[in-house]
Each structure stands twice: as structure tokens, then as C-alpha cells.
Amino acid sequence: MYNANKPDASELPSTGRLLKSTGIAVVIASALLVTVVLPAEYGVDPTRVGSLLGLTEMGRIKMQLAAEAKSEETAALPAAAPAPQASAAPSAAPATAEAPATRTDETVLTLAPDQGAEIKLVMAEGASVRYVWSSSGGRINYDIHADRPGTPYHGYGKGSSQREEGELVAVFTGSHGWFWRNRTGEPVTITLRTEGAYSEVKRVV
């Protein structure tokens, strides 16, 4: 059997030499990594040596080609189908208040001296009424106005007359009408005729 000669201890490298050789190898590998591998593979050249050797440009071309290939792969993927949108249910038509039919009324009042009376029509905003009223006993004071919750008085006009006619257009939904006061010293009869869009005639006073 062949027996190899055992080397003498003096022939073996010392621990210091091994550490030195390892350190040198690490330094060389690091230098190669920085000056050759990084510029050639990734276009990164911290020492500028790669640019001198033409490796940095090669690495940048590699990175650009890789990015373009990835973009092409992404573009080739089928686009995700858009999620179906739930169709909105048809909204119900807004309820509209039915406009009152045109009506015609005649109201007759008898006022004693210094007595007052008030007639109101219940009207929606924008509704109109043609009216004419007359007094049997001379000129009497009148006031045309309206009211609603939160608005106790809205004036349309006032004066003193024996007969008036015109058109009253409601500025808001509420009660609209006339107030009379008899200052003649004698009883008078007031006749009021109305025609238009209102839902109710009521005596307030």
C-alpha cells in the first residue's frame, strides 16, 4: 500500500498566511465586482473603470433590453374584463302636486259701520285669480295681502275705493285675499267675484 509522505509542519502555510491570502482574494473579488460585474451586468459604474473598458454601456443596454422585454410581456397579457356595472334602477318620477282646477265664486258680505271683514283664497305659488269687488254704500278701506306659516303678512296693495278689479298672483303657497273696513257710518254690502286657480274660499274675520 502506497503511503504518501506526510508534509512537515514547516511546509504548511501558517494561519497568518491563510488569512492574508483570504483577505487578498476578497479584495480582488470586490474589485472585480465593482469594476467589471456591476458595470457589465447592471450599468452601474461607481469607479468609472467600467466606462473606460466599455462595460458600463454594455450593462445599460442589457438593462434597457430587459425593461423592454418586461413591458412587452405586460402588454401581451389579456386585459382584465371590466366589472359589470349595476344598472341604476329607474328613478320614480317626482310627484307633482296637482294644480287646483279653475273655479268661480261669488261672496257677499254685509258690514256694519266700523266693522271689518277678511276673505282669503288658498292658493299655490304662482297661481293667479281674476277678481272684482264693489261696495253698495260708498268708498271703503281695503288691504290686499297674504300670509303663511312663518310669514304673517305680505302686502299686495291697499287704499280706499268703492270698486276694484284686477289679477292676484300668489308669490308663495298660502292664503291670499282682501280685508275691508267700513268707515262710511252706514251699513254696506260688499260683493266679491273671483275666478282662478285656488282650492278654498274662507272668511277669516
Phi and psi restraints in degrees (value plus and minus 20) as a CYANA .aco file:
   2 TYR   PHI    -102.7   -62.7
   2 TYR   PSI     109.1   149.1
   3 ASN   PHI    -133.2   -93.2
   3 ASN   PSI     100.9   140.9
   4 ALA   PHI     -92.2   -52.2
   4 ALA   PSI     124.3   164.3
   5 ASN   PHI     -90.6   -50.6
   5 ASN   PSI     109.3   149.3
   6 LYS   PHI     -92.9   -52.9
   6 LYS   PSI     105.4   145.4
   7 PRO   PHI     -87.3   -47.3
   7 PRO   PSI     130.1   170.1
   8 ASP   PHI     -95.0   -55.0
   8 ASP   PSI     127.9   167.9
   9 ALA   PHI     -78.4   -38.4
   9 ALA   PSI     -48.7    -8.7
  10 SER   PHI     -91.8   -51.8
  10 SER   PSI     -41.4    -1.4
  11 GLU   PHI    -102.4   -62.4
  11 GLU   PSI     -39.1     0.9
  12 LEU   PHI     -97.2   -57.2
  12 LEU   PSI     124.6   164.6
  13 PRO   PHI     -88.4   -48.4
  13 PRO   PSI     123.2   163.2
  14 SER   PHI     -96.9   -56.9
  14 SER   PSI     145.5   185.5
  15 THR   PHI     -80.0   -40.0
  15 THR   PSI     -58.2   -18.2
  16 GLY   PHI     -82.4   -42.4
  16 GLY   PSI     -62.1   -22.1
  17 ARG   PHI     -86.1   -46.1
  17 ARG   PSI     -59.3   -19.3
  18 LEU   PHI     -81.8   -41.8
  18 LEU   PSI     -65.4   -25.4
  19 LEU   PHI     -83.8   -43.8
  19 LEU   PSI     -58.8   -18.8
  20 LYS   PHI     -85.0   -45.0
  20 LYS   PSI     -63.3   -23.3
  21 SER   PHI     -84.1   -44.1
  21 SER   PSI     -61.5   -21.5
  22 THR   PHI     -82.5   -42.5
  22 THR   PSI     -63.7   -23.7
  23 GLY   PHI     -80.8   -40.8
  23 GLY   PSI     -62.2   -22.2
  24 ILE   PHI     -83.2   -43.2
  24 ILE   PSI     -60.3   -20.3
  25 ALA   PHI     -84.3   -44.3
  25 ALA   PSI     -60.2   -20.2
  26 VAL   PHI     -84.9   -44.9
  26 VAL   PSI     -61.5   -21.5
  27 VAL   PHI     -83.5   -43.5
  27 VAL   PSI     -64.3   -24.3
  28 ILE   PHI     -84.1   -44.1
  28 ILE   PSI     -62.4   -22.4
  29 ALA   PHI     -83.5   -43.5
  29 ALA   PSI     -61.4   -21.4
  30 SER   PHI     -84.7   -44.7
  30 SER   PSI     -60.4   -20.4
  31 ALA   PHI     -84.6   -44.6
  31 ALA   PSI     -62.1   -22.1
  32 LEU   PHI     -84.4   -44.4
  32 LEU   PSI     -58.2   -18.2
  33 LEU   PHI     -82.3   -42.3
  33 LEU   PSI     -63.9   -23.9
  34 VAL   PHI     -96.5   -56.5
  34 VAL   PSI     -57.7   -17.7
  35 THR   PHI    -113.5   -73.5
  35 THR   PSI     -41.4    -1.4
  36 VAL   PHI    -140.5  -100.5
  36 VAL   PSI     -75.2   -35.2
  37 VAL   PHI     -87.0   -47.0
  37 VAL   PSI     -72.4   -32.4
  38 LEU   PHI     -80.9   -40.9
  38 LEU   PSI     -66.8   -26.8
  39 PRO   PHI     -84.2   -44.2
  39 PRO   PSI     -61.9   -21.9
  40 ALA   PHI     -93.7   -53.7
  40 ALA   PSI     -52.9   -12.9
  41 GLU   PHI    -117.8   -77.8
  41 GLU   PSI     -54.5   -14.5
  42 TYR   PHI    -142.7  -102.7
  42 TYR   PSI     -23.0    17.0
  43 GLY   PHI      51.9    91.9
  43 GLY   PSI      -1.9    38.1
  44 VAL   PHI    -120.9   -80.9
  44 VAL   PSI     103.3   143.3
  45 ASP   PHI    -154.4  -114.4
  45 ASP   PSI      57.8    97.8
  46 PRO   PHI     -89.1   -49.1
  46 PRO   PSI     -44.4    -4.4
  47 THR   PHI    -118.7   -78.7
  47 THR   PSI     -28.0    12.0
  48 ARG   PHI      51.0    91.0
  48 ARG   PSI     -20.5    19.5
  49 VAL   PHI     -88.4   -48.4
  49 VAL   PSI     -57.6   -17.6
  50 GLY   PHI     -80.7   -40.7
  50 GLY   PSI     -56.3   -16.3
  51 SER   PHI     -85.9   -45.9
  51 SER   PSI     -59.1   -19.1
  52 LEU   PHI     -85.6   -45.6
  52 LEU   PSI     -54.1   -14.1
  53 LEU   PHI    -108.9   -68.9
  53 LEU   PSI     -23.6    16.4
  54 GLY   PHI      60.6   100.6
  54 GLY   PSI      -9.5    30.5
  55 LEU   PHI    -102.4   -62.4
  55 LEU   PSI     -51.8   -11.8
  56 THR   PHI     -83.9   -43.9
  56 THR   PSI     -63.1   -23.1
  57 GLU   PHI     -83.4   -43.4
  57 GLU   PSI     -58.3   -18.3
  58 MET   PHI     -84.2   -44.2
  58 MET   PSI     -61.6   -21.6
  59 GLY   PHI     -85.1   -45.1
  59 GLY   PSI     -60.0   -20.0
  60 ARG   PHI     -84.8   -44.8
  60 ARG   PSI     -57.4   -17.4
  61 ILE   PHI     -84.5   -44.5
  61 ILE   PSI     -61.5   -21.5
  62 LYS   PHI     -80.0   -40.0
  62 LYS   PSI     -65.2   -25.2
  63 MET   PHI     -85.3   -45.3
  63 MET   PSI     -58.9   -18.9
  64 GLN   PHI     -86.0   -46.0
  64 GLN   PSI     -62.4   -22.4
  65 LEU   PHI     -83.6   -43.6
  65 LEU   PSI     -59.1   -19.1
  66 ALA   PHI     -85.1   -45.1
  66 ALA   PSI     -60.8   -20.8
  67 ALA   PHI     -85.8   -45.8
  67 ALA   PSI     -59.7   -19.7
  68 GLU   PHI     -85.9   -45.9
  68 GLU   PSI     -60.0   -20.0
  69 ALA   PHI     -83.5   -43.5
  69 ALA   PSI     -59.8   -19.8
  70 LYS   PHI     -85.6   -45.6
  70 LYS   PSI     -59.1   -19.1
  71 SER   PHI     -84.3   -44.3
  71 SER   PSI     -60.1   -20.1
  72 GLU   PHI     -85.1   -45.1
  72 GLU   PSI     -58.8   -18.8
  73 GLU   PHI     -84.4   -44.4
  73 GLU   PSI     -61.4   -21.4
  74 THR   PHI     -84.9   -44.9
  74 THR   PSI     -60.9   -20.9
  75 ALA   PHI     -87.4   -47.4
  75 ALA   PSI     -49.4    -9.4
  76 ALA   PHI     -95.8   -55.8
  76 ALA   PSI     -38.6     1.4
  77 LEU   PHI     -85.6   -45.6
  77 LEU   PSI     118.5   158.5
  78 PRO   PHI     -84.4   -44.4
  78 PRO   PSI     113.4   153.4
  79 ALA   PHI     -85.7   -45.7
  79 ALA   PSI     118.7   158.7
  80 ALA   PHI     -85.0   -45.0
  80 ALA   PSI     113.0   153.0
  81 ALA   PHI     -84.5   -44.5
  81 ALA   PSI     113.2   153.2
  82 PRO   PHI     -82.2   -42.2
  82 PRO   PSI     120.2   160.2
  83 ALA   PHI     -83.4   -43.4
  83 ALA   PSI     114.7   154.7
  84 PRO   PHI     -82.6   -42.6
  84 PRO   PSI     112.9   152.9
  85 GLN   PHI    -108.8   -68.8
  85 GLN   PSI     113.9   153.9
  86 ALA   PHI     -89.2   -49.2
  86 ALA   PSI     107.1   147.1
  87 SER   PHI     -91.5   -51.5
  87 SER   PSI     113.2   153.2
  88 ALA   PHI     -88.7   -48.7
  88 ALA   PSI     115.4   155.4
  89 ALA   PHI     -85.7   -45.7
  89 ALA   PSI     118.0   158.0
  90 PRO   PHI     -77.9   -37.9
  90 PRO   PSI     106.2   146.2
  91 SER   PHI     -92.6   -52.6
  91 SER   PSI     122.8   162.8
  92 ALA   PHI     -88.0   -48.0
  92 ALA   PSI     121.6   161.6
  93 ALA   PHI     -82.6   -42.6
  93 ALA   PSI     114.2   154.2
  94 PRO   PHI     -79.4   -39.4
  94 PRO   PSI     115.8   155.8
  95 ALA   PHI     -91.2   -51.2
  95 ALA   PSI     110.9   150.9
  96 THR   PHI    -132.2   -92.2
  96 THR   PSI     116.3   156.3
  97 ALA   PHI     -88.4   -48.4
  97 ALA   PSI     112.0   152.0
  98 GLU   PHI     -92.2   -52.2
  98 GLU   PSI     106.3   146.3
  99 ALA   PHI     -89.8   -49.8
  99 ALA   PSI     118.0   158.0
 100 PRO   PHI     -85.4   -45.4
 100 PRO   PSI     125.9   165.9
 101 ALA   PHI     -89.8   -49.8
 101 ALA   PSI     134.3   174.3
 102 THR   PHI     -86.0   -46.0
 102 THR   PSI     114.4   154.4
 103 ARG   PHI    -155.3  -115.3
 103 ARG   PSI     143.3   183.3
 104 THR   PHI    -151.1  -111.1
 104 THR   PSI     112.5   152.5
 105 ASP   PHI    -158.1  -118.1
 105 ASP   PSI     135.3   175.3
 106 GLU   PHI    -148.3  -108.3
 106 GLU   PSI     105.4   145.4
 107 THR   PHI    -140.4  -100.4
 107 THR   PSI     111.0   151.0
 108 VAL   PHI    -138.8   -98.8
 108 VAL   PSI     108.3   148.3
 109 LEU   PHI    -145.6  -105.6
 109 LEU   PSI     124.3   164.3
 110 THR   PHI    -137.1   -97.1
 110 THR   PSI     104.3   144.3
 111 LEU   PHI    -134.1   -94.1
 111 LEU   PSI     109.5   149.5
 112 ALA   PHI     -95.5   -55.5
 112 ALA   PSI     146.2   186.2
 113 PRO   PHI     -72.8   -32.8
 113 PRO   PSI     114.3   154.3
 114 ASP   PHI      45.9    85.9
 114 ASP   PSI     -14.7    25.3
 115 GLN   PHI    -103.6   -63.6
 115 GLN   PSI     128.2   168.2
 116 GLY   PHI    -137.5   -97.5
 116 GLY   PSI     138.3   178.3
 117 ALA   PHI    -169.8  -129.8
 117 ALA   PSI     132.2   172.2
 118 GLU   PHI    -159.3  -119.3
 118 GLU   PSI     110.7   150.7
 119 ILE   PHI    -137.4   -97.4
 119 ILE   PSI     111.6   151.6
 120 LYS   PHI    -145.2  -105.2
 120 LYS   PSI     124.7   164.7
 121 LEU   PHI    -130.3   -90.3
 121 LEU   PSI     114.2   154.2
 122 VAL   PHI    -105.0   -65.0
 122 VAL   PSI      94.6   134.6
 123 MET   PHI    -151.4  -111.4
 123 MET   PSI     129.8   169.8
 124 ALA   PHI    -106.8   -66.8
 124 ALA   PSI     137.0   177.0
 125 GLU   PHI     -76.5   -36.5
 125 GLU   PSI     111.5   151.5
 126 GLY   PHI      69.1   109.1
 126 GLY   PSI     -32.2     7.8
 127 ALA   PHI     -91.1   -51.1
 127 ALA   PSI     133.2   173.2
 128 SER   PHI    -149.5  -109.5
 128 SER   PSI     133.1   173.1
 129 VAL   PHI    -158.3  -118.3
 129 VAL   PSI     110.5   150.5
 130 ARG   PHI    -108.5   -68.5
 130 ARG   PSI     118.2   158.2
 131 TYR   PHI    -163.2  -123.2
 131 TYR   PSI     138.0   178.0
 132 VAL   PHI    -171.5  -131.5
 132 VAL   PSI     112.6   152.6
 133 TRP   PHI    -154.9  -114.9
 133 TRP   PSI     135.6   175.6
 134 SER   PHI    -167.8  -127.8
 134 SER   PSI     134.0   174.0
 135 SER   PHI    -131.4   -91.4
 135 SER   PSI     119.1   159.1
 136 SER   PHI    -102.0   -62.0
 136 SER   PSI     -32.4     7.6
 137 GLY   PHI    -147.7  -107.7
 137 GLY   PSI       8.7    48.7
 138 GLY   PHI      90.7   130.7
 138 GLY   PSI    -189.9  -149.9
 139 ARG   PHI     -94.4   -54.4
 139 ARG   PSI     117.6   157.6
 140 ILE   PHI    -151.8  -111.8
 140 ILE   PSI     135.8   175.8
 141 ASN   PHI     -97.3   -57.3
 141 ASN   PSI     122.4   162.4
 142 TYR   PHI    -160.9  -120.9
 142 TYR   PSI     137.6   177.6
 143 ASP   PHI    -166.2  -126.2
 143 ASP   PSI      97.7   137.7
 144 ILE   PHI    -118.2   -78.2
 144 ILE   PSI     104.3   144.3
 145 HIS   PHI    -175.8  -135.8
 145 HIS   PSI    -199.7  -159.7
 146 ALA   PHI    -164.8  -124.8
 146 ALA   PSI     143.1   183.1
 147 ASP   PHI    -173.4  -133.4
 147 ASP   PSI     142.9   182.9
 148 ARG   PHI    -180.5  -140.5
 148 ARG   PSI     148.6   188.6
 149 PRO   PHI     -77.5   -37.5
 149 PRO   PSI     104.6   144.6
 150 GLY   PHI      71.6   111.6
 150 GLY   PSI     -35.3     4.7
 151 THR   PHI    -150.0  -110.0
 151 THR   PSI      70.9   110.9
 152 PRO   PHI     -91.1   -51.1
 152 PRO   PSI     -41.7    -1.7
 153 TYR   PHI    -174.5  -134.5
 153 TYR   PSI     110.5   150.5
 154 HIS   PHI    -157.1  -117.1
 154 HIS   PSI      93.6   133.6
 155 GLY   PHI    -106.4   -66.4
 155 GLY   PSI     120.7   160.7
 156 TYR   PHI    -125.4   -85.4
 156 TYR   PSI     -47.8    -7.8
 157 GLY   PHI     142.9   182.9
 157 GLY   PSI     138.9   178.9
 158 LYS   PHI    -172.7  -132.7
 158 LYS   PSI     146.2   186.2
 159 GLY   PHI     149.2   189.2
 159 GLY   PSI    -179.9  -139.9
 160 SER   PHI    -156.7  -116.7
 160 SER   PSI     105.5   145.5
 161 SER   PHI    -181.3  -141.3
 161 SER   PSI     143.9   183.9
 162 GLN   PHI    -118.5   -78.5
 162 GLN   PSI     -41.9    -1.9
 163 ARG   PHI    -172.5  -132.5
 163 ARG   PSI     117.5   157.5
 164 GLU   PHI    -162.0  -122.0
 164 GLU   PSI     127.1   167.1
 165 GLU   PHI    -167.5  -127.5
 165 GLU   PSI     137.9   177.9
 166 GLY   PHI     148.3   188.3
 166 GLY   PSI    -180.4  -140.4
 167 GLU   PHI    -147.1  -107.1
 167 GLU   PSI     113.4   153.4
 168 LEU   PHI    -131.1   -91.1
 168 LEU   PSI     100.8   140.8
 169 VAL   PHI    -130.5   -90.5
 169 VAL   PSI     103.4   143.4
 170 ALA   PHI     -90.8   -50.8
 170 ALA   PSI     104.5   144.5
 171 VAL   PHI    -102.5   -62.5
 171 VAL   PSI     -35.6     4.4
 172 PHE   PHI    -176.7  -136.7
 172 PHE   PSI     147.5   187.5
 173 THR   PHI     -95.9   -55.9
 173 THR   PSI     103.7   143.7
 174 GLY   PHI     149.0   189.0
 174 GLY   PSI    -171.7  -131.7
 175 SER   PHI    -125.0   -85.0
 175 SER   PSI     110.2   150.2
 176 HIS   PHI    -153.4  -113.4
 176 HIS   PSI     114.2   154.2
 177 GLY   PHI     157.9   197.9
 177 GLY   PSI    -170.6  -130.6
 178 TRP   PHI    -149.9  -109.9
 178 TRP   PSI     124.2   164.2
 179 PHE   PHI    -141.8  -101.8
 179 PHE   PSI     112.9   152.9
 180 TRP   PHI    -141.9  -101.9
 180 TRP   PSI     129.2   169.2
 181 ARG   PHI    -153.3  -113.3
 181 ARG   PSI     106.0   146.0
 182 ASN   PHI    -108.5   -68.5
 182 ASN   PSI      88.3   128.3
 183 ARG   PHI    -131.4   -91.4
 183 ARG   PSI      -0.8    39.2
 184 THR   PHI    -100.8   -60.8
 184 THR   PSI     -39.2     0.8
 185 GLY   PHI      67.4   107.4
 185 GLY   PSI     -23.8    16.2
 186 GLU   PHI    -151.8  -111.8
 186 GLU   PSI     135.3   175.3
 187 PRO   PHI     -82.5   -42.5
 187 PRO   PSI     122.7   162.7
 188 VAL   PHI    -152.8  -112.8
 188 VAL   PSI     134.6   174.6
 189 THR   PHI    -134.2   -94.2
 189 THR   PSI     107.7   147.7
 190 ILE   PHI    -127.1   -87.1
 190 ILE   PSI     109.5   149.5
 191 THR   PHI    -135.6   -95.6
 191 THR   PSI     101.3   141.3
 192 LEU   PHI    -135.6   -95.6
 192 LEU   PSI     105.7   145.7
 193 ARG   PHI    -135.9   -95.9
 193 ARG   PSI     110.0   150.0
 194 THR   PHI    -149.4  -109.4
 194 THR   PSI     127.6   167.6
 195 GLU   PHI    -169.5  -129.5
 195 GLU   PSI     102.5   142.5
 196 GLY   PHI     144.0   184.0
 196 GLY   PSI    -179.5  -139.5
 197 ALA   PHI    -118.3   -78.3
 197 ALA   PSI      74.4   114.4
 198 TYR   PHI    -167.3  -127.3
 198 TYR   PSI     138.1   178.1
 199 SER   PHI    -124.1   -84.1
 199 SER   PSI     -35.3     4.7
 200 GLU   PHI    -179.6  -139.6
 200 GLU   PSI     125.5   165.5
 201 VAL   PHI    -135.1   -95.1
 201 VAL   PSI     108.2   148.2
 202 LYS   PHI    -160.2  -120.2
 202 LYS   PSI     124.6   164.6
 203 ARG   PHI    -114.8   -74.8
 203 ARG   PSI     103.5   143.5
 204 VAL   PHI    -114.0   -74.0
 204 VAL   PSI     -59.1   -19.1
